Amino acid sequence: MIKVLIVDDHVLIRRGLVLLLESYNDIQIIGEASTGDEAILFAERNSLDVVLMDISMPKGLDGFTAAEEILKLNRNFKIILLSMHDEEVYVQKAIEINAHGYILKKSQGGELYDSITTVYNGGIYYKVGIPNDQIKRMFKKQNSQNSILSMREKEIIRLTILGFTNKQMSKKLMISPKTVENHKANIMKKLDFKDKSDMIQYGINNKYIEM
């Protein structure tokens, strides 16, 4: 059985999703939540497989933030974002937070079921208005950015997020301040960052703070 948590601030939508998914013998709805905060609390206290998460929830945390927090609890949890939006900016954000799936609320029941079984079995399921080739390029870009950085460069980013100065980094890493500056320059060049804030935001999005 695939244990699913449904998160949406609209009761009628949650009820509809429950009724739809309960018709499948291999899916068990183990809980419902109306806010991102409730979803995190439920994930902390219960065993689950897949979280079906609405993006837009006016009270408390939005779906993106809640999804990130749930993934921090357990990397085995699978996140499928459910949204009315198929614009590139939303899909890119989903990719950045490592969501396993992204589908539209207007999707057919079969697509919803396919998304759950796909991510449960280790796959990725993005069914939006953007062409599949474009989505693949977005994933490839995200993965290539993560892979071209050395472990030392990733550590530099992590320490930058934590507020370390170049001098403090040099002492911690036992390298010269000049080498720290060189590493930062390489990071900026590799990822085409404009300034320090770009580096910090990138590190936060890619969870370097957890290294």
Salt bridges, closest charged atoms under 4 A:
ASP8 OD1 - HIS10 ND1 3.49
ASP8 OD2 - LYS105 NZ 3.13
ASP9 OD1 - HIS10 ND1 3.29
GLU32 OE1 - ARG14 NE 3.09
GLU32 OE2 - ARG15 NH2 2.21
ASP54 OD1 - LYS105 NZ 3.27
GLU68 OE2 - LYS207 NZ 3.83
GLU69 OE2 - LYS72 NZ 3.26
GLU87 OE1 - HIS85 ND1 3.87
GLU153 OE1 - LYS190 NZ 2.92
GLU155 OE2 - ARG158 NH2 3.06
GLU210 OE1 - ARG75 NH2 3.67
